[in-house]
């Protein structure tokens, strides 16, 4: 037997095996738990797949009647609008996960009939095209329901961190 083989035979293999198993078992368990919870995490992310914000655009883009503008774009979670006014409100939705939608609906969920109701899409971020100005039922699938919600019917394949920007008249 060579000197290398004799040296290997004298190692404490039982102790090395124990140390190896003690370090690999927790790693294996963590990987199994992590992979098993993956569908559950996706379901939780799909409960709120986008962040929706009202947009106060940069002053060079277009005029904004509901807020003061400056050289920065601002994203707002809430918006207070003057009553009985006809305004175009800009919105931005940013996705957190990959998913598909067949329709998006807009409206106020607390006393929807007392709140402002969107009645057409007016996307000032689009310069030309049929999606710039959309009136429900005017040769498209969009519609308003009895609760005042605007249903924007379009199949959209969202990817992570994708932005969808549009405006609506209320």
URFEN-V913890 format. One record per residue. SS is DSSP state (@ for helix, = for strand, . for the rest). BURIAL is b if it has 9 or more other ideal C-beta (glycine too) atoms within 8 Angstrom, else e. D_CENTER is the distance of its C-alpha to the mean C-alpha in whole Angstrom. Layout:
BEGIN
SS/BURIAL/D_CENTER
SS/BURIAL/D_CENTER
END
This chain:
BEGIN
./e/67
./e/65
@/e/65
@/e/61
@/e/61
@/b/63
@/e/61
@/e/58
@/e/60
./e/60
./e/57
./e/56
@/e/53
@/e/53
@/e/51
@/b/49
@/e/48
@/e/47
@/e/45
@/e/43
@/e/42
@/e/42
@/e/39
@/e/37
@/e/37
@/e/35
@/e/33
@/e/33
@/e/32
@/e/29
@/e/28
@/e/28
@/e/26
@/e/23
@/e/23
@/e/24
./e/21
@/e/19
@/e/18
@/e/18
@/e/15
@/b/13
@/e/14
@/e/13
@/b/9
@/b/9
@/e/10
./e/7
./b/4
=/b/2
=/e/5
=/e/7
=/b/11
=/b/14
=/b/15
=/b/19
./b/20
./e/22
./e/26
./e/27
./e/24
./e/25
./e/26
./b/24
./e/26
./b/24
./e/24
./e/26
./b/25
./e/26
./e/26
./e/22
./e/19
=/e/18
=/b/14
=/b/15
./e/14
./e/17
./e/19
./e/23
./b/25
./e/28
./e/30
./e/31
./e/29
./e/28
./b/25
=/b/22
=/b/19
=/b/16
=/b/13
=/b/10
=/b/6
=/b/4
=/b/2
./b/4
./b/7
./e/9
=/e/9
=/e/11
=/e/11
=/e/15
=/e/14
=/b/12
=/b/15
=/b/15
./b/18
./b/19
./e/19
./e/22
./e/25
./b/24
./e/27
./e/28
./b/24
./e/24
./b/23
./b/21
./b/23
=/b/23
=/b/20
=/b/21
./b/19
./b/21
./e/19
./e/21
./e/24
./e/26
./e/25
./e/25
./e/21
./b/22
=/e/24
=/b/23
=/e/25
./b/25
./e/27
./e/29
./e/29
./e/25
./e/23
./b/21
=/e/23
=/b/23
./e/24
./e/27
./e/24
./b/23
./b/20
=/b/19
=/b/18
=/b/16
=/b/18
=/e/16
=/e/15
=/e/12
=/e/12
=/b/8
./e/9
./e/7
./e/7
./e/7
=/e/8
=/b/9
=/b/12
=/b/14
=/b/17
=/b/19
=/b/22
./b/23
END
